[in-house]
């Protein structure tokens, strides 16, 4: 569980980006490459502590491989009956 505010912000940005990538047709391999690049940039910039980056990686990897996070949301539109 993530508790640091900055780490949570990075997690939210990552998961939003991953869902957007999924909706654009990217699959697990491409999303994993994106995640690796994001985490590498955090490590190089030393934006957050290394142990927090490891926790972020664990949580985000768990998010990627949970299929319920990428199910298509069926949006049904109610038909209006004017008669």
N, CA, C and O of each residue as an XYZ file, in Angstrom:
332
protein
N       0.844     -1.173      0.000
C       0.000      0.000      0.000
C       0.892      1.241      0.000
O       1.855      1.340      0.761
N       0.552      2.157     -0.854
C       1.319      3.390     -0.953
C       0.785      4.400      0.052
O      -0.426      4.567      0.195
N       1.697      5.072      0.745
C       1.270      6.049      1.744
C       1.839      7.439      1.503
O       1.291      8.425      1.996
N       2.929      7.530      0.753
C       3.552      8.814      0.473
C       2.742      9.560     -0.585
O       2.376      8.982     -1.608
N       2.464     10.829     -0.346
C       1.600     11.610     -1.242
C       2.184     11.729     -2.648
O       1.452     11.600     -3.629
N       3.473     11.970     -2.762
C       4.094     12.116     -4.078
C       4.086     10.795     -4.838
O       3.876     10.774     -6.051
N       4.313      9.708     -4.134
C       4.283      8.389     -4.760
C       2.873      8.057     -5.237
O       2.703      7.479     -6.310
N       1.880      8.412     -4.463
C       0.489      8.190     -4.870
C       0.170      8.997     -6.115
O      -0.525      8.510     -7.007
N       0.664     10.217     -6.190
C       0.450     11.046     -7.378
C       1.059     10.401     -8.623
O       0.450     10.396     -9.693
N       2.271      9.856     -8.471
C       2.906      9.160     -9.598
C       2.104      7.917     -9.973
O       1.949      7.612    -11.155
N       1.597      7.202     -8.980
C       0.781      6.011     -9.240
C      -0.478      6.380    -10.028
O      -0.847      5.687    -10.977
N      -1.127      7.463     -9.634
C      -2.337      7.896    -10.339
C      -2.026      8.297    -11.773
O      -2.782      7.964    -12.686
N      -0.926      9.005    -11.981
C      -0.529      9.387    -13.343
C      -0.233      8.156    -14.181
O      -0.637      8.070    -15.340
N       0.472      7.209    -13.591
C       0.811      5.991    -14.309
C      -0.427      5.186    -14.684
O      -0.579      4.780    -15.836
N      -1.300      4.957    -13.730
C      -2.476      4.138    -14.019
C      -3.402      4.820    -15.023
O      -3.988      4.148    -15.872
N      -3.542      6.134    -14.939
C      -4.340      6.853    -15.936
C      -3.733      6.708    -17.324
O      -4.449      6.494    -18.302
N      -2.416      6.825    -17.406
C      -1.734      6.686    -18.689
C      -1.865      5.263    -19.229
O      -2.036      5.066    -20.432
N      -1.784      4.278    -18.347
C      -1.897      2.885    -18.781
C      -3.293      2.572    -19.318
O      -3.430      1.868    -20.318
N      -4.313      3.084    -18.664
C      -5.683      2.867    -19.157
C      -5.864      3.556    -20.508
O      -6.493      3.003    -21.410
N      -5.317      4.753    -20.647
C      -5.405      5.463    -21.919
C      -4.670      4.690    -23.015
O      -5.153      4.598    -24.144
N      -3.513      4.138    -22.682
C      -2.772      3.335    -23.654
C      -3.572      2.100    -24.058
O      -3.605      1.739    -25.234
N      -4.210      1.460    -23.100
C      -5.024      0.270    -23.394
C      -6.166      0.637    -24.336
O      -6.452     -0.095    -25.283
N      -6.816      1.767    -24.077
C      -7.929      2.196    -24.916
C      -7.476      2.563    -26.325
O      -8.274      2.515    -27.261
N      -6.221      2.924    -26.485
C      -5.670      3.239    -27.803
C      -5.147      2.017    -28.533
O      -4.707      2.122    -29.678
N      -5.189      0.867    -27.892
C      -4.799     -0.361    -28.561
C      -3.466     -0.945    -28.146
O      -3.063     -1.982    -28.674
N      -2.776     -0.318    -27.226
C      -1.523     -0.883    -26.729
C      -1.839     -2.087    -25.854
O      -2.924     -2.183    -25.281
N      -0.893     -2.994    -25.756
C      -1.099     -4.183    -24.944
C      -0.049     -4.259    -23.841
O       0.739     -3.331    -23.659
N      -0.044     -5.353    -23.119
C       0.755     -5.477    -21.902
C       2.249     -5.213    -22.125
O       2.894     -4.568    -21.299
N       2.794     -5.707    -23.231
C       4.225     -5.539    -23.467
C       4.593     -4.062    -23.605
O       5.576     -3.602    -23.024
N       3.794     -3.323    -24.380
C       4.068     -1.898    -24.567
C       3.862     -1.117    -23.274
O       4.610     -0.184    -22.980
N       2.856     -1.496    -22.510
C       2.611     -0.804    -21.243
C       3.737     -1.087    -20.256
O       4.113     -0.209    -19.478
N       4.273     -2.292    -20.280
C       5.384     -2.629    -19.393
C       6.630     -1.829    -19.771
O       7.373     -1.392    -18.892
N       6.862     -1.635    -21.061
C       7.999     -0.831    -21.512
C       7.820      0.615    -21.053
O       8.774      1.244    -20.596
N       6.605      1.138    -21.173
C       6.324      2.496    -20.704
C       6.597      2.613    -19.206
O       7.222      3.572    -18.754
N       6.125      1.635    -18.448
C       6.337      1.636    -17.003
C       7.824      1.598    -16.671
O       8.282      2.330    -15.793
N       8.580      0.752    -17.365
C      10.020      0.667    -17.111
C      10.709      2.008    -17.376
O      11.584      2.418    -16.612
N      10.321      2.686    -18.446
C      10.900      3.986    -18.750
C      10.546      5.030    -17.708
O      11.390      5.837    -17.317
N       9.299      5.015    -17.259
C       8.853      5.961    -16.239
C       9.627      5.757    -14.940
O      10.089      6.718    -14.325
N       9.762      4.509    -14.533
C      10.477      4.200    -13.294
C      11.959      4.535    -13.413
O      12.571      5.004    -12.454
N      12.528      4.296    -14.578
C      13.931      4.640    -14.790
C      14.144      6.138    -14.680
O      15.133      6.589    -14.102
N      13.222      6.908    -15.231
C      13.359      8.362    -15.135
C      13.235      8.826    -13.683
O      13.917      9.768    -13.279
N      12.378      8.179    -12.899
C      12.287      8.521    -11.479
C      13.583      8.182    -10.748
O      14.031      8.939     -9.887
N      14.182      7.045    -11.095
C      15.439      6.656    -10.445
C      16.573      7.621    -10.797
O      17.355      8.014     -9.931
N      16.653      7.996    -12.072
C      17.731      8.883    -12.512
C      17.570     10.274    -11.909
O      18.545     10.886    -11.474
N      16.331     10.769    -11.886
C      16.105     12.120    -11.369
C      16.094     12.168     -9.846
O      16.144     13.245     -9.253
N      16.028     10.998     -9.216
C      15.961     10.895     -7.751
C      14.803     11.737     -7.196
O      14.926     12.410     -6.172
N      13.676     11.670     -7.914
C      12.498     12.436     -7.527
C      11.901     11.927     -6.218
O      11.422     12.710     -5.397
N      11.934     10.619     -6.036
C      11.455     10.029     -4.782
C      12.474      8.975     -4.338
O      13.341      8.571     -5.112
N      12.360      8.548     -3.114
C      13.299      7.588     -2.532
C      13.258      6.256     -3.291
O      12.199      5.851     -3.771
N      14.398      5.578     -3.401
C      14.444      4.305     -4.134
C      13.475      3.244     -3.611
O      12.891      2.508     -4.407
N      13.290      3.150     -2.298
C      12.363      2.141     -1.777
C      10.918      2.473     -2.160
O      10.098      1.570     -2.324
N      10.607      3.762     -2.304
C       9.264      4.150     -2.751
C       9.070      3.836     -4.232
O       7.969      3.492     -4.662
N      10.137      3.956     -5.002
C      10.063      3.591     -6.419
C       9.811      2.099     -6.553
O       9.042      1.673     -7.415
N      10.453      1.300     -5.706
C      10.220     -0.147     -5.742
C       8.781     -0.485     -5.383
O       8.171     -1.348     -6.015
N       8.234      0.182     -4.379
C       6.823     -0.035     -4.008
C       5.907      0.387     -5.145
O       4.929     -0.297     -5.447
N       6.223      1.513     -5.775
C       5.443      1.994     -6.909
C       5.472      0.978     -8.046
O       4.450      0.726     -8.686
N       6.624      0.406     -8.292
C       6.747     -0.611     -9.343
C       5.902     -1.835     -9.021
O       5.219     -2.364     -9.897
N       5.943     -2.282     -7.788
C       5.147     -3.450     -7.388
C       3.659     -3.192     -7.563
O       2.942     -4.019     -8.126
N       3.201     -2.053     -7.084
C       1.768     -1.732     -7.160
C       1.312     -1.552     -8.603
O       0.234     -2.013     -8.978
N       2.129     -0.884     -9.410
C       1.746     -0.640    -10.798
C       1.788     -1.920    -11.611
O       0.942     -2.122    -12.482
N       2.754     -2.786    -11.347
C       2.800     -4.083    -12.032
C       1.579     -4.904    -11.681
O       0.994     -5.554    -12.547
N       1.190     -4.881    -10.425
C      -0.031     -5.579    -10.011
C      -1.242     -5.005    -10.755
O      -2.131     -5.748    -11.170
N      -1.270     -3.695    -10.917
C      -2.368     -3.028    -11.620
C      -2.424     -3.469    -13.086
O      -3.498     -3.750    -13.618
N      -1.254     -3.524    -13.731
C      -1.211     -3.892    -15.152
C      -1.771     -5.288    -15.377
O      -2.543     -5.503    -16.312
N      -1.392     -6.232    -14.536
C      -1.764     -7.625    -14.768
C      -3.098     -8.019    -14.151
O      -3.442     -9.201    -14.135
N      -3.851     -7.059    -13.648
C      -5.202     -7.322    -13.179
C      -6.157     -6.988    -14.328
O      -6.353     -5.813    -14.639
N      -6.750     -7.998    -14.961
C      -7.569     -7.743    -16.150
C      -8.806     -6.888    -15.882
O      -9.338     -6.278    -16.810
N      -9.267     -6.831    -14.660
C     -10.463     -6.046    -14.378
C     -10.216     -4.546    -14.536
O     -11.169     -3.779    -14.671
N      -8.965     -4.121    -14.523
C      -8.667     -2.703    -14.688
C      -8.803     -2.234    -16.135
O      -8.864     -1.033    -16.396
N      -8.850     -3.182    -17.077
C      -8.872     -2.811    -18.484
C     -10.111     -3.322    -19.216
O     -10.143     -3.341    -20.446
N     -11.116     -3.729    -18.474
C     -12.351     -4.161    -19.116
C     -13.043     -2.954    -19.713
O     -13.033     -1.859    -19.151
N     -13.638     -3.183    -20.856
C     -14.362     -2.096    -21.501
C     -15.620     -1.799    -20.700
O     -16.391     -2.696    -20.358
N     -15.801     -0.542    -20.416
C     -16.990     -0.122    -19.693
C     -18.112      0.066    -20.705
O     -18.021      0.915    -21.593
N     -19.149     -0.712    -20.571
C     -20.281     -0.574    -21.473
C     -21.107      0.627    -21.044
O     -21.619      0.693    -19.926
N     -21.218      1.550    -21.944
C     -22.001      2.739    -21.645
C     -23.310      2.640    -22.415
O     -23.362      2.798    -23.635
N     -24.333      2.380    -21.674
C     -25.624      2.269    -22.317
C     -26.330      3.606    -22.251
O     -26.340      4.286    -21.225
N     -26.906      3.950    -23.351
C     -27.623      5.207    -23.406
C     -29.115      4.900    -23.391
O     -29.623      4.128    -24.204
N     -29.782      5.512    -22.464
C     -31.220      5.289    -22.347
C     -31.917      5.923    -23.541
O     -31.648      7.070    -23.900
N     -32.803      5.168    -24.139
C     -33.574      5.740    -25.248
C     -34.781      6.452    -24.681
O     -35.447      5.978    -23.761
N     -35.028      7.573    -25.245
C     -36.144      8.378    -24.787
C     -37.359      8.029    -25.645
O     -37.314      8.076    -26.874
N     -38.411      7.689    -24.977
C     -39.647      7.357    -25.686
C     -40.552      8.573    -25.636
O     -41.079      8.922    -24.579
N     -40.732      9.220    -26.786
C     -41.538     10.417    -26.834
C     -43.030     10.144    -27.030
O     -43.829     11.080    -27.044
N     -43.404      8.905    -27.178
C     -44.814      8.625    -27.443
C     -45.522      8.144    -26.220
O     -46.719      7.862    -26.271
